[in-house]
Amino acid sequence: MHVRIGVIRSQKEIEVELDPESDVGTVKKAITSGLASGEMLWLTDNRGREVGVPASSVAYVELDPSSAGRSIGFGS
């Protein structure tokens, strides 16, 4: 599953590729609770790396569950 996070006052987005087996409902709940806390939104990508974004800097979050398994470019 692909997650794209827009950051306030930045033209770049943060992109995180989650485990393809991730449940959309579970991911939404984790994002909602992270944003509701007002502190940090933490996500762990499919390689085990943790990505943290201050909740106050999040402009939007876009989920794309259909992108599981798609890869373009080098590496994986």
C-alpha positions in Angstrom: 0.0 0.0 0.0 1.3 3.4 -0.9 0.8 6.4 1.4 1.5 10.0 0.3 1.6 12.7 2.9 1.5 16.4 2.0 3.4 18.7 4.3 2.4 22.3 5.0 4.8 24.9 3.5 6.6 22.3 1.4 6.2 21.5 -2.3 7.4 17.9 -1.7 5.4 15.0 -0.5 6.5 12.2 1.8 5.9 8.8 0.2 5.9 5.6 2.2 5.4 2.1 0.8 3.7 -0.1 3.4 3.5 -3.8 3.5 1.2 -5.0 0.7 -0.7 -7.0 3.2 -1.6 -3.9 5.3 -5.3 -3.5 6.0 -6.7 -0.1 4.9 -8.9 0.2 7.9 -6.0 -0.4 10.3 -3.8 2.1 8.5 -6.5 4.7 8.6 -7.0 4.2 12.4 -3.2 4.5 13.0 -3.1 7.7 10.9 -6.1 9.2 12.6 -4.8 8.5 16.1 -1.4 9.8 15.2 -2.9 13.1 13.9 -5.4 13.3 16.8 -2.5 13.1 19.4 -1.1 16.3 17.9 2.4 15.1 18.3 3.9 12.8 15.6 2.5 10.6 12.9 4.6 7.4 12.7 4.5 4.9 9.9 6.8 1.9 9.3 7.5 1.1 5.7 7.8 -2.3 4.1 11.6 -2.4 4.8 11.2 -1.7 8.5 12.2 1.9 8.4 10.2 4.3 10.6 9.0 7.6 9.2 7.8 10.4 11.5 6.0 13.6 10.6 4.9 16.2 13.1 1.1 16.1 13.1 0.9 19.9 13.0 2.7 19.8 9.6 0.4 17.3 7.8 -1.7 18.9 5.1 -3.2 15.7 3.7 -2.8 12.0 3.6 -3.5 9.9 0.5 -3.8 6.1 0.6 -3.5 4.0 -2.5 -4.1 0.3 -1.6 -4.1 -0.7 -5.3 -0.4 0.2 -5.7 0.7 -2.9 -3.8 3.4 -4.7 -5.7 4.0 -2.0 -8.3 7.5 -0.8 -8.6 9.2 1.4 -11.2 12.9 2.1 -11.3 15.9 0.7 -9.5 15.9 -1.3 -6.2 13.2 -2.9 -4.2 
